[in-house]
Amino acid sequence: MGHGIRIHGEVREALRAGRPVVALETAVLTHGLPREPMPELASVAGPSWDGSLPANVALARAMEQAVRQSGAVPATMAMVDGVLLAGLEPSEVDRLGTDQGIRKLSTRDLGPCAADRASGGLTVAATLAAAEAAGVRSFATGGIGGVHRGWTSLPDVSADLPALARSRVVVTCAGAKSILDLPATLEWLDTLGVPVIGLGTRHFPCFTCPADPSLPVSAFAADARAAAAAAHAHWSLGQSTAVLAVQACPETHAMARSDFDHAVEQAEREAADKGIRGQAVTPFLLGRLAALTGGRSLRANVALLLHNARTAAGIAAALLDLDRRS
């Protein structure tokens, strides 16, 4: 136990021995993917996908396996019975993925959830806090939260953005979720001083869609090591923000932006008609998008999450190598 977080033995030993560790979030487990088996997703995830499990649990296990196969130790972050955990047992993953009473936790929710001795999946913002507390500097997720569309009438801005401004962690992602106002999100990242480094791209990826040529990133990196070098230099110069390492969804699974936008418009109308707001918006939209796109958005989501997990493992290893050389 340290800094308010209980670190799993395997993760603790890896950190002590100077082995690479990758943080993984759990909001995608608790409030992201469907809770029924989807064996067809093995065509995207490969042999690590257990089609007999609920899709959300199968993904959590596949992401941990992707990190391990890439030479790092996974530290899946969650709160269980009021205790913040860095690294989960398989039984804890199963519980988070099947218990209907599991909460969705951002940074504001951690204290109340701990006081209630409740359990929850962590958003990007909460995972950043947990990763810093555990001493983990590489984190893989799907897409960060950001500025929601229509923010001029309702200033809905994700807690992920200020969390990125205060966490020394490299976040590997496919940009921000395409249901957001992406230009406004990039402006916020600029204002907060968060470098947005394109991994093999000079343009901001749009989650399940290809990168947008109208949205340039702030820097380019050819590979994971170059991204790690930029982050290492950023922190060596006294900067205290996260570094966003963005890469596009694998091309074979990416969706056409026009198809995605059409589905988003319909899903947003449905959300408005149902009065859905706040934290419930993103899970609702992602669920409806999967249905409206015939599962294409879900397949793309799984592909990019596994892609990001592998890249984050490479960044974690490169950061340790740079530490040893400096």
N, C-alpha and C positions, 0 to 999 in steps of 0.2 A: 504494500500500500504506500503510495507517495503522491503528494500534491492532490489529494482527493480522488485518486483513481487507483483501482486495483489492476495490476499488470500481470497477465497470464505468465506462468513460469517459462514457457517456450519463448515468449516475446522478451521477457526480462533477461533471459540468458543470451538471446541474440543481441540485445542492446549492449549487454556487458561485454560480450566477446567481439563487438564491432562488426556484426553481420548485418546485412541490409534488412530493413523492416518496412512494410507498407501498411498504412492505415486504410481501412475500408469502412464505409458508412453503412448504416442499417435502415435508413428510411426507405430505401428501395426494397428491402426485405419486408418491412412491416406495412408500408403504405404505397409500394410501387407496383410490383408485378402481381399477376393473378395468383390466387391461392389454390388453384386446382392443377393437377398434372398436365403438362404440355409436352409430351414426348417428341413432338415435331420440331421443337427448338434444338434438338440434338444436331439438326442439319446446320445450325448456326454455331453452336457452342462446341461441337465435337464430342469425343468419347467421354469427356469429363461430365457430361450432362446426364443426370439420373432421371429418366423420364417417368419413373414411378413416384417421384416426390412432387409435392406442390411446386409450381414453377418458381415461386419466390425463394423457397428453400434450396431448390436445385441451383438457382443462380448464385446464391450466397456461397454455396459449396464450390461451384465452378470457379468463382472469382478467387477464392482462397487457393484452389488448385492451380490457377493460372499464375498467381504470385509465386507459389512454391516451384513450379516448373521453370520459372524465370530466375530462380536462385535466391529468392528472398523469403522472409517469414511474414505471413499475414497477421495483422492485428485488427481484427474486426471489432469495431467500437459500438458499445450499446450501454444502456442502463438496465440492470436486472435487480429487482427487489430493492431499489433505491441505491444500488452501488454502481458507480461508473466503472466500466470494464474496458480494458485494452487487450483484446484477445478473448475468444469465446470457445467454450466446449461445444461439440456437435449437438448435444442435448439442448444447450442454450439457444443455438441457431434455430433448432426445430421449434422450440417454445415461442420464440419471437415471431416466427413465421406462421404459426397456427393459432396463437391466442388472440381472440377477438378483442380483448380489452387492452391490448398494447397501445401505448401512446406514441405520438409523433413529437419528438423533442428538438427544439431549437435551443439556443443558449439561454433564453429567458426561462425555459421550462425545466432546466436541470435541477435547480434548487428545490422547487416545489415537488418535483417527481421524487427526488431523494428523500424529502421530508415525509412524503406519503408512502415510502418504501414500495413504489410502483416500478413498472418496467416500460421501456420505450426504445424505439429505433431513433437513431441520431441523424439529423439533417447534416448538410455540409458544414454549417456554422458550428453546430455542437460537436461534430467530429474534429474540426480544427481545434477547438478548445481541448478536447480529449487528447488529440495527438500531441499538442504542445505539452500538456501535463505529463504525458508518458515519455516524452523525448523522442517522438517519431517525426521525421522531417519529410517523408514522402507519403502522399495520399492520393488514392485513385478513386474517382467518382465518375458519374455519367456526364451530367451538365450542371453547372452551378445555377443557383437562383440569381435573380437580378431585378431589374425594374419591370414591373408588369405593364402591359398595354393599358392605355387609358389613365396613366399616372397623373396627367394634368388635372383630371377631375377627382381622382382618388389616389393620393401619393403612396401607392403600394410598392414598397421596396424591400427585397428580401434581406433578412439578417445575415445572409451569406456575405454580402458586400462589406459591411463594417468588420465582420470577423476576418475576412481576408486582409484587412488593413492592419490587423494586430497579431498576426500569427506567422511565425517563421517556418513555413511549411511550403513545399512545392506541391501544387495541386494539379494532377494530370486529369484532364477532362476533354470533352468534345465541345468546348465553348459553353455557352449558356443555353438553357432550354429554349427551343424555337417558339414556344408559346409566349415569350417575353418580348419586350421592346429592346431589341439587340443594340441599336445605335445608342439609346439612352443608357443601357447597361455598360457599354464600353466607355461612355463619358464618365460614369460614376467610377469605374476602375481607374481611369486616368486621374480624376480628381483625388482619389485615395492613394495614389502613388503605387499601384499594384502593376508590376510588369506583366504584360500579356505576350508570351513567347510562343510563336508558332512553330510547332514541330513538323518540319517538312512543308509548311505552308506560310504564306505571307498575308493570309486573310483569315478572318475570324470564322471558325467552324460554327455551324448552326445545328448542333446536336445531331439529330437523325438525318439532317440534310447536308449537302456539300457546303464548303466554305463560301461565304458571301464576298465577291470581289469588290463590293463597295465598302467593306469594313476591314481596313488594314490592322494588323497586329502591331504592337510597339517594337518587337524584335523578332528575329528569325533564328532558329536553331536547326541544324541538319539532323541531329539525332539526340538521344537521351543524354549522352555525355555532355554535349554542347549546352543543353538546357540546364543540366546540373552545374556546369561551370558558370553560367550566367547567374544562377541563384547563389552559388557560393560567393561570387564576387559582390553581388548585391548586398548580402549580409555582412561581408567583410568590410564594406564601406559604411557600416553602421545603420543600414536600413533595417526596419523591423516588420515590413509587410511580407505577406505571402508572395509567391511567384506562381503565376498561372501558366502552366504548360499545356497548350491546346493543340489537339490533333483531330483531324476529320474522321468521321465515321468511316469504317472500311467501305471502299467504293462498291463492292458487290452487294452491300446491304443498305446503302444510303437511299433515301427517298427523294424524289423530285420535289423541289420547293413549292411548286404550284399545287401539287396534290396535297402536300402537307398543309399549306395555308388554307385551302378550301375546307379541309377537315377541321382545322382549328376554328375557323369562323363558325361552323355549325356547332362545334362543342362549346364555344364561348356563349353562343345564343342559348344553348340548353342550360349552361351554368347560371346565366342571368335569370332565365325563366324559373329556375329552381331556387333562386336566392342563395346560391353557394358563394361563400366569401372566405377570405383569410387563408389559413393553412389547408382548408379543404379543397381549395381551387385546383392546385397542381395535381393531386391524386385523381380528382374527378376528370380533369382534362386528359391526363395521360391514359386513363381507362377508356374514356370515350374515343380517343384517337386510335387506340388499338382496335376497337370495334369498327370505327368508320373507315379505317384503312385496310380492313381485312387482315389484320395482324402484321402488316408491313412495319408499322412504327415500333411494335414490340420486338420484332426480329432485329431491327436496326439498333434498338436500345441494348439488347443482349450483346450484339456484336461489338458495339463501341465500349461497353463496360468491360468486357474481357480484354479488348485491345488496350484500354487505358491501364488495366491492372498489370499487364505485361510491361508496358512502358514505364510505369511507376517503379517497378522492381529494378529496371535498369537505371533509373534516376537515383534510387536509394543506394545502389552499389557505387555509382559514380561519385555521389556526395561523400561517401566514406573514403574512397580513394583520394579525392581532393583534400580531405581532412588530413590524411596521412602524409600527403606531399607538402602541405603548407606549414 
